[in-house]
Amino acid sequence: MTTEQAGQKAQCGLFTRDGAQVPLQGVEVTGELLGGHARVRVRQRYRNAERRPVEAVYVFPLPSDGTLTGFSMECNGRKVQGVVKEREEAFRAYDDAVTAGHGAALLDQERPNVFTAQVGNLLPDEETLVEVEFLQAIQVEEGSVRWMLPTLVAPRYIPGNTQGDRTGHGTASPTPRVPDADRITPPIGHVAYGLKMDLLVDLGRPVVVESPSHALKLEKDGQKVRVKFATGEVALDRDFVLTVRGEDTSTSLTTLVTHRQGENPGTFALTVVPDLLEMAGVAKRQEVVFVVDTSGSMEGASLPQAQGALRLCLRHLREGDRFNIIAFENSYRTFAPEPVVFTQKTLEQADRWVAALHASGGTELLQPMMAAVQGAPDGVVVLLTDGQVGNEEEILRAVLGARKTTRVYSFGIGTNVSDVLLRDMARQTGGAVEFIHPGERIDDKVVAQFSRALAPRVTELEVRFEGVEGAELAPAELPPLVDAVPWTLFGRYPTPGLGKVTLKGRSGREPFSLTVPVDFSATSDRPAVEKLWAAERIRAWEGAELDGRRAQRMKERIVQLAVAHQIVTKYTSFVVVEERTGDRRASGQPETRVVPVNAPAGWGMFGTEKQEEKDIAVDGRGFGRAQSQGMPQKSRKRATTGSFPAVGGMAPGGAPPPPPAAAPSRSAPAPVAAAPGRPSFSVSGIVGEVRREVAERVLEAAADLERMIKGKSAPAPEPLESAKAEMLDDGYASEEPFAEHEEASGADVTALLSRQLASGLWAGTGTGPEPVRQARATALALLELLRQGITSNHPLHGAQVKKAVDALLALASELTGVPEVAELALGVAWLAAAGPRTRGRIAQAAQPLAGLSACIGDEAKLRQHVDTLATR
């Protein structure tokens, strides 16, 4: 090798900010998604390209609800398994081994979703593989399985002044509010290592596998599907999201899974998916406070996503509900001093207020959350954020202390959400959490969330065993049963046998009881159940608010159970030691190399706004999903407060003053692709300023739709032409949300539903009294939804359909002078209503209308009748 070649070799590879080479070469994920859980292995590949031994330190994420079950190190053809020890004992074993020249690796939990791997004495030119294995219960959402793998620890807002000793290698220093800041803030840099995937999906039946976050390569073998990335390797700059659904759109759940070997106690996992629809009556008036993150980390795709989600959230309220909106960054401001009544006027005002939001500043979440729970002490708080804060425990304690019965429902927006705070607030307040990745259909998540918030639920639950014995239950405090949401109870059974498990509780003032037959097997080999039980029990213990000697005893109890089942917790760590001899045994202390991580995709504050992976996938319903990661937004570097690592020369500093409240937003959500063969519709006219070209496209799509409904190919109806002319005359400069100017369009379900008024109706055009115009427009909108297969019992959009049906019923008395419109409105309402009670009310209202009364009860005849009326 020449001197020049040697110099070139020394300069190749990946380097830290101080010029040292980074030993991490890549990450590979393998594993299986099975019927009840996922078993996943994360393999990190290291190679030391320097001339002396080094120590690698890598801070990386794992799912917060995962249970770590294995840790190993492989080098020089030898694989050594790790063991779980008390945290400080594990560190001493690691440090002693490294000091003595042996190979060693340590895995610490910093947060439930943040871990640090230290790999000591990496030898020159030698490859070392470190493997982490975890188990995770599969999440079921509306008949499909959803699995998410985080890929990097994103920057966090660190409040407070520096105080305390550093124990980690992070870019931030400890503060009283975030004492572990130096352990959760890896440096940001341009990195060369990537992620590979080889995942086997096997649910025991044919499935459809999709990803809203990455392009996939799928290899099918019967009912099994092997999942890889289409490009082979991808950057670790966004969460990987996978959805799996049956070809029949249903998901089978195992009701009971057990594990028992020999004469030892058995372990069970009982899962119930409650059907509580019969308990659903007239929804009570709601009080909702929306809290939306407008910090600098929301710049890029995240804030427009939050704005779009918030717009849909508002339209699920009913007139008479009360609501408020809080926007926060370093400080916070409110839409109104206190919650206001939901009306069409306040809806329009809220649309304008939301459209004016801009991203800047830090993520100071504590005070706005306190204001929210105090503003709705017995209501619902909806939080929309990217969740990147360091003082998670402080916020959680304050919220739980300030609330009465408030339930917190959260949307995690963006590519790298820190989910611990959102999950903990949901779990401890009886709420729920959803995560929205760029490219996913936001409306599905929003509607599912509101369905849970307003769904029938059973509280004050008790569990009783008959014929069998259940002990050491987890969770010990039973969460409520929520309609259609899987509910799981773990426990132990001393002896096998057949019996029953009965759940008792209350739905409002009404008693509730559900009995499930169980078979606690004498022999069953499902060891994952035992580890999941232990992990759930430990989570409950960690959440106990104890002090003094009881807190110390609880820590000892957690360590004992975690070591017995080899589970990593905040008190226990994995350690592995490779005994070395001869030339492989190092001398002296190795130099430490801290592995940098990517800047999160789509975070404008780091200058990473760009459009990537522009593949358009089409899901099973025919809706397109754009997989671009950025927005057509001017890239600008903002200074933020708090402690963020500097990137690309951007240094932390004071935040710029917020824009004036009336300033229109320059951001807009990405276009929603329409079903194949239908006109496309851009939601960008809904949030933000109305632009001429967007308005033209929407009006044309509305005209196409009306011609399609009427079965004509004539020019656009005069009302649309008049509206278009009026908007052209105005120069499209109105600050009113564009949805108010649009005729109902069925080109996309989301666009159609997003134009529903506060009353539940749709705005009509043309001449005649307003009730008549609204009734006809609403009937046409519901007719298009019916053609999409959406009725009032639809799992996602049924709430809005029911709201429209109720509104048409209330309007019926004002349509007596126009029988054709009354028959159209009530006929479509009958078809859209799934419940017999509502259909009975519609039939009663239709009695004076001879033509309609003759058709009700005969669905085919009624459909023909309303189709005829719709084309007149």
NUDREN-662669 format. One record per residue (C-alpha): residue in three letters; y, z, x. Coordinates in pm, whole numbers, plus 50000, padded with zeros to 5 digits. Layout:
BEGIN
AlaYZX...
END
This chain:
BEGIN
Met500005000050000Thr503424990650139Thr506345014750157Glu508114994549888Gln505064995849660Ala504745033149711Gly508375037749621Gln507915017149305Lys504845037349210Ala506725069749258Gln509455057949018Cys507225046548734Gly506145068548445Leu507955094148230Phe510575117748372Thr512215150148257Arg515985153748247Asp516025167748601Gly514035138248736Ala510545153548747Gln507675134048597Val506235144348258Pro502475149848269Leu501805143847895Gln500415108547858Gly499635107047488Val498375124347174Glu495365113746965Val494405127046622Thr490835124446495Gly489065141246206Glu487815139245851Leu489415142545507Leu486625154945282Gly486405165544919Gly487885200344956His489545202145296Ala490565183745611Arg489075190545954Val491395176446220Arg491425175646601Val494635169746799Arg493865158447153Gln496615159747420Arg496025139147735Tyr497705150848057Arg497845134448403Asn499705148748699Ala501335120248893Glu502925143549148Arg501585154349486Arg501255191349394Pro499765211349105Val502075216048806Glu502115235248477Ala502875215848156Val504615232647861Tyr504535213747532Val506015226447203Phe504465207946910Pro503955212046533Leu500925215846309Pro500795219745929Ser501995254545829Asp499045258445590Gly496515248145855Thr494045272646007Leu493455268446382Thr489735270946450Gly489175256346797Phe490795251147137Ser489235235447446Met490105220047782Glu488235191847956Cys488795181748317Asn486665168548605Gly483905160148356Arg483625195948230Lys484635209247887Val485405246347842Gln485855262847501Gly488705286947443Val488525321347283Val490975340247063Lys492435372247205Glu495345394947123Arg498485375947224Glu499525395747530Glu495915399247645Ala495505361547620Phe498685355947825Arg497525379948095Ala494185361548119Tyr496025328148147Asp498565340548403Asp495955357348617Ala493825325748622Val496755303148716Thr497935327248987Ala494405327849129Gly494375289649150His492045282948858Gly492675259048570Ala493765274448240Ala495375266547905Leu497115288947653Leu497975282347287Asp500595304547123Gln501865303846764Glu505675306246754Arg506055299746383Pro503335291146127Asn504065254446202Val505265256046566Phe502935260846865Thr503265261147243Ala500565247547472Gln500745257847840Val498375239648073Gly498335254348422Asn497345240048760Leu497115203348664Leu495815187648983Pro497295155849135Asp495905123448985Glu493485142948763Glu493315138048386Thr493025168548160Leu492305168047788Val493395197247570Glu492055197247214Val493255217846916Glu491185218646597Phe492395230446257Leu491235232345896Gln493515225645602Ala493035226945227Ile493715192945072Gln496785190844848Val496295173544512Glu499305157644342Glu499025140344006Gly495485128044058Ser495835118544425Val495255135644758Arg498245139044988Trp497955148445354Met500825152345599Leu500745157045976Pro504015167146149Thr504535150546486Leu507435168046660Val509435200146651Ala512835187346541Pro516125203246651Arg517245233446449Tyr520545249046369Ile520625282346559Pro523225306446416Gly524535337246598Asn525755345946947Thr523465346147249Gln521725379447295Gly518415390447446Asp516085379547723Arg514555344847736Thr510755342847719Gly510415305447657His511555271747792Gly513675259447499Thr517195245347517Ala518675273047298Ser519005309747384Pro517905338947165Thr520375353046913Pro520145383546687Arg519545360246390Val517025338046576Pro515405359946843Asp512805333246930Ala515285304346962Asp514195297247321Arg510595291947203Ile511265266946919Thr513815242947074Pro512095217947306Pro514405193847490Ile515115159847334Gly514655128747544His513465092847553Val509695096747589Ala506955071847660Tyr503915090047525Gly502765081147173Leu500315089746896Lys496975073646812Met494945080146497Asp491265077546402Leu490735095246070Leu487715092545840Val488385096045466Asp485295104645261Leu485785118644909Gly482355107544791Arg483685078744579Pro485735046544622Val489355053944711Val492665036244777Val494335047645102Glu498065042545162Ser500875056045378Pro504595056245299Ser505425065045661His503395041445880Ala501655007645868Leu497875012845868Lys494714995045973Leu491875003745733Glu488164998845804Lys485935003545498Asp482275013345509Gly481065017445152Gln482985046345003Lys484275057545343Val487555045545492Arg488525048245858Val492285050445910Lys494125038746222Phe497675027746296Ala498224990346261Thr499974989446600Gly497385011446770Glu499955036846892Val503195049146733Ala506095071046840Leu505965108146761Asp509295107446579Arg508365112046212Asp505725129346001Phe502595109745922Val501955109345546Leu498705097445389Thr497895094045019Val494365089044887Arg493585082144522Gly490505071844334Glu490315036544202Asp490165052143855Thr493355072543937Ser491515105643893Thr490465131244152Ser487385152844121Leu487785188744235Thr484925211444337Thr485215241444110Leu483295265444336Val482385263744705Thr480405291444878His479175300745225Arg476405325845298Gln473965328845588Gly471135354345610Glu471845388445462Asn475555387845543Pro478165388945264Gly478995355045116Thr482415338845082Phe483645318244787Ala486575295544699Leu487135291344324Thr489515263444221Val490855259243868Val493075231043741Pro494495246143420Asp495195225243111Leu497935244642933Leu499505216842726Glu498485233242400Met500755262142492Ala503785239142536Gly506365243642263Val510065236442246Ala511445240942595Lys513845269942631Arg517355263942758Gln517345262143134Glu519855274143392Val519555253843711Val521525254944036Phe521065225644273Val521655232844643Val522045201444858Asp522185200645238Thr525055179645377Ser524775190845741Gly524845166946034Ser521055165146048Met521115149345700Glu523095119645831Gly521225086845817Ala518595081745549Ser518305118145441Leu521565123845251Pro521295092045040Gln517735102444955Ala519005136544848Gln521775120644640Gly519305098044465Ala516915126744398Leu519735148444263Arg520825121144025Leu517345119843878Cys517135157843864Leu520275159443653Arg518855134843402His515915157443333Leu518155184543195Arg518725187042821Glu522055190042648Gly522785226842621Asp521155235442955Arg523505249943215Phe523765237643573Asn525785238843892Ile525655221144229Ile526275236344572Ala526775214644882Phe526565231745220Glu526925226545594Asn528885252145804Ser530345264545477Tyr529625255945115Arg531455243744806Thr530465242544441Phe530735216544168Ala532045243243931Pro532985280143974Glu529985289343757Pro527195270443580Val528485246043315Val526875232243000Phe525055199343050Thr526825171842852Gln527535135142908Lys530975144343041Thr529665169843293Leu526885145543392Glu529475118643474Gln531585143843665Ala528515155543859Asp527565119543945Arg531005113944099Trp530905147144284Val527485139944431Ala528485104344531Ala531365118444740Leu529145139844963His529185133245339Ala527025146445622Ser528595167845895Gly528415202546048Gly525625228046084Thr522905240245850Glu524275273745733Leu521835279145447Leu522015316745395Gln525265320045196Pro524735290144963Met521235302244877Met522605336844802Ala525255321344576Ala522585300344404Val520195328644318Gln523105350444206Gly524405321843990Ala521005317443820Pro519425352143842Asp516775343443580Gly516835305743617Val515755279043863Val517195269744203Val516495234744333Leu517015230644708Leu517305196344872Thr517275198845251Asp515705187145573Gly514925223845634Gln515785225446005Val517075261046047Gly516135288046292Asn516865319346086Glu514095313345832Glu513025349745798Glu516605361745748Ile517165336545469Leu513865344745300Arg514505382245302Ala518015377945162Val516925354344883Leu514065376744776Gly516355406844778Ala519105390144570Arg517025373144302Lys515785387743975Thr513275362743836Thr514755331343994Arg512185305344092Val512985282744390Tyr511875246344386Ser512525226544702Phe512615190544819Gly512025185845191Ile513895153745272Gly513315132645581Thr510935125945864Asn510435159946029Val510895187745777Ser510265223445891Asp508255234045591Val507675271345649Leu510845284045479Leu510455260145185Arg506815269545130Asp507485306745162Met510375306244915Ala508265286544669Arg505255309244707Gln507135342044686Thr509365331944393Gly506725313844187Gly508305279744250Ala507025248444421Val507875225144708Glu507755187344754Phe508235166745071Ile509825132345052His509265108945345Pro511435077745391Gly509765049545200Glu508215071844935Arg509215067944572Ile511645096444520Asp511425096044140Asp507735105244147Lys508435136144355Val511485146344153Val509775143143817Ala506645161043939Gln508855189444062Phe510705192843734Ser507475190443542Arg506295220943735Ala509575239143688Leu509455234643309Ala505675233743263Pro503745260243068Arg502605288443295Val500505319843278Thr501815351043453Glu500615387043499Leu497195373743596Glu494165396143637Val490665385443746Arg487425401243622Phe483855395143742Glu480825397343513Gly477255396443648Val478505391944006Glu480805411544235Gly483945397944400Ala485745417144676Glu488475412844939Leu490255387144726Ala492885364444871Pro495615362344772Ala495535398444656Glu498575392844431Leu497515364144208Pro500065335944171Pro500755322343819Leu498675294643665Val500825263643617Asp499735234743397Ala497805208143595Val498485225043933Pro495325234544131Trp494925272344163Thr492515286644423Leu491085321544469Phe489155331544783Gly486905362044807Arg483695377744933Tyr480495385844742Pro477995411944871Thr474985398044684Pro474145363944534Gly473715357944162Leu474855340343845Gly477825353443651Lys481285346843512Val484825349743638Thr487515355843374Leu491245351243428Lys493515370343190Gly497285368643164Arg500235360842940Ser502055329042849Gly505355342442727Arg504325368042467Glu500945352042398Pro497735364642565Phe495695340242775Ser492065340742884Leu489935315843079Thr486265321443172Val484485301243442Pro480705303243507Val479865308343877Asp476795306744099Phe477175327544414Ser474485311244627Ala471975330344838Thr472185303845112Ser475005278845163Asp476325263045481Arg480095257445436Pro481615277645724Ala485055262845661Val485285283945346Glu484935315945549Lys487715306345789Leu489995295645502Trp489365329045332Ala490215348245650Ala493375327545703Glu494555333245345Arg493905370445375Ile495865371645701Arg498795353045542Ala498965379145268Trp498885407345524Glu501615390845732Gly503815389545422Ala503475426945355Glu506755445545409Leu505615476145603Asp507195497145873Gly506315524546117Arg502695533946167Arg501515513445868Ala503045481846016Gln501285488446345Arg497985494446168Met498415461945973Lys498985443446300Glu495755458146437Arg493935447946119Ile495235412046149Val494205410046514Gln490735423046433Leu490105397846155Ala491635369046352Val489505376246660Ala486365379946446His486905345646290Gln488625329746594Ile491935322046418Val495325318946586Thr498125340146435Lys501485353046555Tyr499565382346707Thr496635362846856Ser496365332847090Phe493725309147222Val493075309947595Val490685289247807Val489945293548177Glu488215268448408Glu486835286248712Arg487445264649021Thr486145265149376Gly486795246849700Asp489425219549713Arg490035221249335Arg491325256849360Ala495125256249392Ser497295277749616Gly500655292049516Gln502465290249182Pro502625255949012Glu506035242048915Thr506665240848542Arg507275207748362Val508635211448007Val507635181547795Pro510575166147605Val510165153547247Asn511585123947059Ala514775125446859Pro513715124346494Ala513765089646340Gly516705083946108Trp518795113346230Gly522215097046269Met523575127246460Phe521375117046754Gly522325080446739Thr518855070746617Glu519885052446302Lys517995019746303Gln515675000346086Glu512085001046204Glu508734991146062Lys510204968745793Asp506754962645651Ile506764963145273Ala503634978645125Val502764975044759Asp501055003744589Gly498475001744316Arg501085000644040Gly502824970444189Phe505884988844316Gly507114978844660Arg507835005644919Ala510234997245199Gln509165014745517Ser512465011545700Gln513515043545871Gly517295039845874Met520165030045649Pro522825002745682Gln525315029145782Lys527815030046063Ser526325050146347Arg528585077546475Lys528035108546684Arg529185140546517Ala529745173346691Thr527955201946524Thr528195239346545Gly525325261546639Ser522895254546921Phe521485219446937Pro520235203847260Ala522575177547398Val521315142047359Gly522675111047519Gly525795128747637Met526565144347297Ala527515180547349Pro527685207347081Gly531145215646961Gly533265222546659Ala532475203546342Pro535095179746204Pro536795190145883Pro534945179545568Pro536205148345390Pro538425152145081Ala536465160644770Ala537475128344599Ala536535105544886Pro533765081544785Ser530555081844983Arg529925052645218Ser526185058945198Ala523765045544943Pro520045048244883Ala517825020045000Pro517024993244742Val513984999244527Ala511744968944535Ala510614956144198Ala507164947444087Pro506024912744194Gly507424885743970Arg510194907543829Pro513904908443911Ser514744932544191Phe517254960344132Ser519294979144390Val519935015844329Ser522865013844570Gly525175007744275Ile524195041244127Val525135064344412Gly528345056944597Glu530985030544542Val530335001144312Arg530294969244513Arg530844934744372Glu527584918944487Val525514948144364Ala527204947244025Glu526524909843995Arg522824914544070Val522414943143824Leu524164924643542Glu522034893943607Ala518864915143610Ala519904931143281Ala520524896943130Asp517134884643252Leu515474915043099Glu517124910942759Arg516154874242753Met512604884442851Ile512434910242572Lys513794885742316Gly511554857742439Lys514494834542502Ser515704814442797Ala519254810442669Pro522314820942872Ala523054857942903Pro524064874642575Glu527764876942512Pro527974915142555Leu526704911642909Glu529134883242983Ser531964904242843Ala530984934143053Lys530754912143361Ala534184896943297Glu535684931143242Met534264944043572Leu535474912943758Asp538954918743621Asp538824954543744Gly537794942944091Tyr534764966044068Ala537034994044187Ser536055019743927Glu534745052644064Glu532555057243756Pro528845055643836Phe527685020443777Ala524875031743546Glu527455036443270His528264999243270Glu524704986243264Glu522514974142983Ala519064990242998Ser516974971843253Gly513194974043273Ala512984956043606Asp512134988943765Val511065021143594Thr513205042443822Ala516325022043756Leu515675022543384Leu515155060143368Ser518135067243593Arg520475052543330Gln519405076343055Leu522385095642917Ala522605133342891Ser521735130542520Gly518435113442603Leu519705079842473Trp520725048342656Ala524205033242631Gly524435001442424Thr526784971742440Gly528254948542181Thr529994956241855Gly529224981241583Pro529175019141564Glu528125037241880Pro525065054241721Val523715020141621Arg524295005241967Gln522685035242138Ala519705035141903Arg518974998541970Ala519455002042347Thr517185032542354Ala514505014942148Leu514564985242390Ala514325008942687Leu511345027342537Leu509744994142449Glu509904983642812Leu508475017242920Leu505635012242673Arg504894978742834Gln504614997643163Gly502105021442999Ile504535050942991Thr504535073942686Ser505515110342629Asn502245122642784His502815103943111Pro502285129143394Leu505555119943566His507945103243324Gly506745118442997Ala509555144442991Gln512245117742978Val510365097642714Lys510005128542497Lys513715135442541Ala514505100142417Val512125103042120Asp513725135842013Ala517165120242047Leu516195090641824Leu514845114541562Ala518115133641563Leu520015100741528Ala517925087041240Ser520215100540966Glu523115080141106Leu521185047141085Thr520655045340708Gly523175016840674Val521324994840925Pro517644996340823Glu516504971041084Val517804992741371Ala516415024241205Glu512975008241173Leu513074995841533Ala514155029941667Leu511655050741469Gly508825025741514Val509185025241892Ala509565063341892Trp506255066841704Leu504495044741961Ala506025063542254Ala505235098142114Ala501755110442206Gly501725143442013Pro500575144641648Arg503335169141552Thr506085145941676Arg504465115841514Gly504325135241188Arg508055141941205Ile508715104941272Ala506515094340979Gln508445117740752Ala511795103740869Ala510475068140812Gln509495073440445Pro512695057640303Leu512045026540517Ala509435006640325Gly508734981140598Leu508135007740861Ser506195031740636Ala503685004340562Cys502945000640936Ile502795036741056Gly499205047041116Asp498145011741216Glu499195008941581Ala498494971641618Lys500454963341303Leu503304986241411Arg503534970041753Gln503834935841595His506514948841358Val508714963941632Asp508294933041851Thr509634912041565Leu512564935641512Ala513364936141886Thr513824898341900Arg516294896741609
END
